[in-house]
């Protein structure tokens, strides 16, 4: 096993050659996939300011929201010299009409019905947008066919050879194209997820989609202008997740500006995307095929991004390892084999819940000197990690739920569907600013649970103490209430009460309304 300073990555095999995979799959009857499948991998050294955070199979889910953005799968066709991009896009029939799915820039797309009875809309390109035809193909899905300088009749004719069954996870198909057409390839949602991958500390979220493996690092340098966390991710996806020629055809969502730069990694074609992240900060992604056809992604997010050459070096260093070696690395990355606090953090409490050992720890953040807020003026801020670290190589991260009296107590309750998947008991976690708090009492109906409040050494003003109480939560959404005689809650809500007690057992605070 290499030292912890080394970079390890999971590789997924991919397309046999640039542009070949998409064409084989999109014309006529689909051929059996020859794309390589995912396999674990290792990577050379990364810069010392990156701290290893996560390794595992990808966990990212496809974005699919007409307002917030979507990972839209698409296929690219050269139709007699006319570049055509056909994608599956979301729309909301309950809140808008089909023409809303047009991205042409046309303020009033023309709506009509195709000969086969499907509703459609034609938008004339404006403000840099391409002319497009959108066709209803599902209850919340539309097929969008876009090209420059395309008339309505031209796009309708193109649509005779391009179709989608409305599956948002699959690029449209090209059936029986004219001999003069060339299918340049397709891009599936997984590749788009990898291009915008971001890594978070103390999280189960491995970068990239579930079809690949990934390793993530968090940048330990202090932010200067942007408070967003900086990170680095290396991922390997199946080769049929994207064809580079198709990926290079258009700029994508989440900030990539203009067309990517074409370069090489080990004499193989590669693409470099530059832009901004979804919520600010720089974003730089490199993608290439390895010698087997697998797709290798290196994605950096933050203020001071790695150079082009640094990303090329990382991608070039990716090499496969066996499953046993990968499993050992996952355990080592998590901090195993024994359950211990993350590097640089302090254990606050531990226990056992239904045979699973859990650990509550601090979360130390670097803070820019002079920053506004309770931790401003110092180099670090110590808070409570909002996730319990588990002996099953998982973290249970409850969902934010509310505040307490005078804003002094903050409450999290477990997210029931997620915790059912983890097979870990439900609980309530509280952080408090009250230094005199020694116990926490949680009451739900006739059930009462008491537990210790643990002091946070060097804790920030809103994280002086923390407590975790395991208690079965109601099926309805729990709402913390401090009124001793509250009125009956509305349907779908269930009242719980959370009290803080001092050494004498006297209630000194209540979390809730």
Phi, psi and omega in degrees: 000132180287164180296162185294339180285350181277157180264133178235143185216158175258130182252140175241130184285157188219216188294146181289333180199157182302120176083346187285319187296311183300319183294318182295325184278335191265343185261127177063209179294136182296133177275155177303139182292132176252008182292141177292153180263172184292147172208152183295157182210167176238161183221155179291193184288149172247169180302146187294340180282355175267127180255128180301131185239320188206147172214135179163185173294147182299152181232000183295144177250150182296129171287132182211080184215123183294340181260321185266351180116158183212146171275093189267112178294145183209163175234147182241132183232138169261102183259093180056043179088355179260116180281125183237131176244120179247126185225162173260123186234153180274150169210161186240096183298336180284339185240348183207178178252167187303323184298343177298334181287348178291138176247022185286337188093355177291126182282346181215072180301149179278126180257146180195182180240131178290167180300331181274006175094358182277136175296143182212165177212140179247128178244132177275129185302136179213152178055040178089353179283153177276152169297142180212159175237125176248136184232132178291124179231002179190172183298331176225021183233145176226150172266123179249124177246118188232145177200162175279139175056046178254127177279170178300313181296322179299315182290324177296321178294319177300322183295343179292340182245000182234131184211164176212144176271009179090003179289114182289352181261004184226137177296153176301158180259155176242115185247133175048054180289153175301155182300335182278354179276151172229121176277114184283339178138182182227164178227123179263164184303326183303321180293323179292324176297318182294327181292339182240019185300137177229146185248138181239142178287158176051052183217155173274358188280104173277142184292146177092172182282170182293345180283351183230183174248157179205157173231140182230145177234150175252134181284123183271358178288147179290137175290149180256309183247330185243129182279353181295147182288137177264147184205169177224135179228139172237129184222153171231128183241162175302146182298333181278009175287336180191150168255132186299322179298322177288320181297330182276354190287325184215158174287151186247176180293172177067031162102350180299124185261125177067196182274153180288163175273133177271133178212192182228148171234115183054044178068011176253149181300146178213161178234141177239120179256136175234141178178211179237154179286172183300324182242030179100169183087154180286153179222124179226124184231139174238138178223139178208168171264141173276187185293342179268349186104355177297152177264125178249125179245139170232118186233126179242142181229140175140198184273308182256094187276152173301152178286168176304315183294324178296318178294320178299317181296319179296311180300322181292335185274355182295132178215148182287150171228169182274168185298322181296318179294322178295318180298319178297321180292319177302316180296315180296319180297322179288343180105010184279187009282339178276153180280110181226163178296154177298157179306129179084357181254165183246132175288130178259322181194158174213163179190189181230131179230111180053041176085000178252123178282138179233157182220131174258130185222173176280167173226107185266122181250142172277136184235132179294127178306135181087000180296148179281137178132174185297336181256007181296151177093350179238164182283338182221162173226126183259120178233184178267132175295123184283003177241138171278134177271132188245155180287352180265024179060039177225165172236132176261117187246102182290162183268141177302140186231329180165180180248180182238195182303131178058021180069017187271347183230135179238139191238139169233142172236152185293147178273109192302311181299319182294319184284334172298320178297324181281344185056048180234139185298157178283156181200169174240133177242139180226139167245149186219155175263000187271106182294338181276354181291129180239333181223156174235135179241125179246128181237124175229107185061236180269359182268128180232129178232132175243147180208164181285150168261127185258133180289139178259105181301124180069020185295148175295167188300335179261009181219056180279327179220161180211150180213150177230125179238122178273121184204141180290121182274154180291158177294326176287163180295123181285141176228125184278125184231137180258345178300124182293340178227067185288151174290163178302136181286157175297162177303139179092355179240150178225133183279134168232160178232135181231115181247146171254138184237151176267190183302328183275356182088008179278135178291125181243354180191158180222132178271120178140189183271000000 
